[in-house]
Amino acid sequence: MANSSIRDFQKFNTMSAFGNLGFPVSYLVVAGGGAGGRYASGNLSGGGGAGGYRTNAGTSGGGAGAEADLFLSKGVHSIIVGAGGSSSSTTNWTSGFDSVLNLTVSSGGGRGSGLTSVPSWVPAFGGGSGGGRSEGSAVVGSGTPEQGYAGGASATDAGGGGGGAGAVGFSGGVNTGGAGGVGVASSITGSTVTRGGGGGGSGAITNGAGGTGGGGSAINNSGTANTGGGGGSWSTAGQGNGGSGVVIFTLPIQAVATFSAGVTQTSATVGVNKVYTVTATSTTSETVTIG
């Protein structure tokens, strides 16, 4: 039996002995990534930041360790998968949206900086991880402690990469967009998957790559769905969106989880646990009932 399975089995025995602790839960909650920065007449914008990354089953974002053990009682608990930020507008691209499991909230990734057709510089936003800075803007998006890192700085004719869950976004070089920060790997499902990569910043000659873990590369590349990856910068409408988040959690196989109608999820048995992977929620009022 794997060490993680042994620990979960021991937690279940503790729950049975004391009754009121609830079921032991391992979790990974990743928010939606921010959209990459738009630029109406050039390619000097910043990549979108990755969605916030929180877990008690390994390394969390922003260089943090595992969060505290979680026990969920029988009953109804909130569950939300945050959408990625939208790049459909040339004047108001957006940050990502929060993901939630019970009281654990991961913050949506910050949008990248860019220039609208007005024209007006639009600053990068902070978030789970921060958006990258564009040329002409003074702001780098900050990351949220224990969730993700800041975006990268701009340079002459280049934008910075969006921050990742595992590293700061790379700064741009002259004519060269910065790459997105890398994400963080998790094996909560039984397979190792990296999520939470930042989006690449664009440059006049060379565009930045997306960060490992679902970040979109500049130009015209969205973050990967269910990774919380940031969108690539300087996008055609709808092609630099942030990737949607994901909520993954485990319960002992003796427990029963029932989801509200708007939840899209799959499950698999791994050792003494059942692992639930929630990939979408249709409203912000969706739930899981544990019994």
N, C-alpha and C positions, 0 to 999 in steps of 0.2 A: 504493500500500500504506500502511495506517495506521501511525502511529509505533509503536504497541504491537506490531503484527504484524512490523514491521522489527526491533524489539528481540528479539522471540522468535526470529525467523529467524536473527539474529546469534548468539543464545545456542545455537541448535541447531548452527550451524556450529562454534562453540567446542567443544561436546560431541563432535562428530564428530572434531575435530582431536585432542582430548586423551583421549577414550574413557572415562576413569574418572570424569568429573564427573557423569554421569547426564543425564536429560532435564530441560530447563528447564520449570519449572511456575509459572504464575501461579495464585493461589488466593484464595478468600474463604471463611472459616470463621466461621459465625454459630451461636451456641449457642441453646438454648431459652430463652424468656422466662419470668420468674417470674409466679406467680399473683397476682391482685389480692387485697388484704386483705378478709377477711370481717368482718361486724359483725352480731351476732345480732338487735339490736333498733333499729338506726338506720343512718345513712349517713355515717360519719365516718372511713372507713378509707383507707389509702394504696394507690396503684396499684402494680402489679408492675413490676420493672425489666426492661429489655431484655436479651437474651442478649449475651454478649461478642462483639465484632466485630473480626476480625483479617484483614488482607489485605496482600499485597505488590503489588497492582495498583491502587493508589489510596490514599485516606485511610483509616486505621484508626480504631477507636473511641477515645473519650477524648481526642480532639484530636491523636492521633499521626499521623505520616506513614506512608508505605508501609514494610512490613517488608522484610527482606533478600531478595535473590534466593534461590530454592529450586531445587535440582536433586535429582531422585529417581532412584535407580538402578533397573535392572531388578530385579524381584523383588516381594515381597509387602509391602504397606503397610496400616496400620490406617486405617479410615474409620468414623466414627460421626456420626450426626445426632442431636443432643440433643432430647429431647421437651420440650414446655412444661410448666411447673408445673401441678399439679392444684388446682382449686378445689372438688373434690367433697365435702370434709369441712368442717363448720362449726368444727372444733377444730384442724385440722392441714393447712391449705393449704400448698403447697410452692413452693420455688424451682425454676427450670428446670434442665436437665441439660446437661452439657458436650458440645460437638461437637469432633471430632478429625479431622485429616488428617496421617498419619504422626506427627511429633513436635509439630505445631502444635495446641495445645489452647485453645479458647475456653471461658470459664467461663459456666455457666448464670446467668441473671438472678435477682436476689434477690426474694423474695416481699414483698408489701406488708404493712404493719402493720394490725392490726385487733383485734377483741374477740371472744372465744369466748363460747359460751353458758354457760360455767362459773359466773360470768364471770371472765375473766383476759385482761389485755392481752398480745398476741402481738407482739413487736418485728419491725420490718422487718429483712430480711437483706441483707447485701452480696452482690455477685455480679459478673458481667460489667458490668452496671449495677445500681444499688441500688434496693431497694423504697422507696416513699414512706412517710412517717410518718403515723400516725393520731393523732387527738386522744386524749390520755391516755397516750401512749407517748413516751419521751424519745429514741428511737433513729431515726436516718435511715440507711437502707442505703447503704453506700459502694460506689463503682464500682471496678473493677480497672484499674490504670494501663494505658494503651494498648489498652483494650478498651471502656470505657464510663464513664458518669458516675453520680454519686450521685443518690438520690431527693430529692424535695422535702419541705420541712417542713410541719407541720400548722398549723392555726389554730383559732379557736373554731368548733366545729361543722363542721369540714372536714378532710379528709386531703390530703396532698401527692401529686403525681404521681410515678410511677416514673421513674427515670433512663433516658435514651436513650443510644444509641451516640454521638450527636452533640451532646448538651446535657444539663445537669442538669434533673431534673424540676422543674416549677414548684411553688412553695409554695402552699398553700391560703390563701384569704382568708376573712374572716368569712362563714360559711354557704356558701362557694364552694370546691369542690374544685379542686386544682391540676391542670393539664394535664400529660400525660406529656412527657418530653424527646424531641426529634426524633431521628430516625435519621441514617444516612449513606448517600449515594447511591453506587452502583457501576455501571460499564458493562462488567464483565468478560464478560458474555454477549453483548455487542454492542448491548444495549438498556440504558438507564439506569433502575435500580430502586433505590428507597430502602428500607432494612431497618433493624431495630433501634430502633423507636420505643417509648417507655415507656407504661405504662398510666395512665389518668386516675384521679385521686383523687375521692372522692365528697364532697358537701356537703349540708347540710340544705336548701338552696334550689336551688343550681346545681351540677351535676356536671361534673367536668373531662373534657376531650376527650382521646382517645388521641393520642400523639405520632405525627407523620408517619413512616411506615415500619412500619406494622402494629400500633401500640399500640391496645389496646382502650379504648374510652371507658367511664366509669362511667355507669350501672350495668348489670350483666348482659352485658358484651361481652368476649369473649375476644380475645387477640392473634391476628393473622392467621398462618395456617400458613406455615411456611418463610420467615418474616421475623425470627423471634426476638423478636417484639413482646411487651411486657408485657401482662398481663391487666388489665382494668378492675376497680375496687374495688367492695366491697359487693355481691357477686354472689349470685344464686340458685345452688344447687348445680350445678357443672359449667359455668357460664356466665361465669366470669371467669378461665378458664385462660390460661396463657401460650402464645404461638404457638411451634410447633416451629421448630428451626433449619434450616440448610441448609449443604451443603458444595459449593462450585463450584471446579473447577480445570481448567486447560488443559494439553494435551500437544501436541507437534508431531504432525502427521497421520501421520508415519512410525511413531510409537509405537502400541502396542496395549494397551488397558486391558480387563482381564477382572475382573468383580466376583463376589463370593461371593453365594450364593443369597438372602440376606436383604437385599440392597441394591435399593432402588428408585431408578432414575436415567434420565435422558434425555441425549442428546448432539446436538451440532450443529457443523458445520464453519464456522469464522469465520476467514477469511484462511488462514494457514499452520498454524492450530491446530484441534484438536477441543476443544470446550468440553463438559465433563461436569457436569451438575447433579444432585446426589444429594439427594433429598427425604426419604428415610426409610431407616433401618436397623433390622432386626427384633431384633438383639441387639447387645451391646457388643463382639462379636468379629468383626464384618464386616471385609472386606478388599477392596482393589483390587490386582490383580497387573499390573505394568507389564512389557511385553516388546517 
